[in-house]
Amino acid sequence: MIRWFKVIVEKHSDGYVAYPFGLKGVVVGEGNTYEEALMDVKSANNA
């Protein structure tokens, strides 16, 4: 089953964070770049 989510990526002074929009108990991804944060949140939600 494929589930689609909107992912918010925010730039902070020490890197990027990403989280799925509108989900309770979200898994946050982190990274030094936009792409790293996005891949981190995607891999965490596939686990």
Secondary structure by P-SEA (a helix, b strand, c coil): cbbbbbbbbbbcccbbbbbbccccbbbbbbcccaaaaaaaaaaaaac
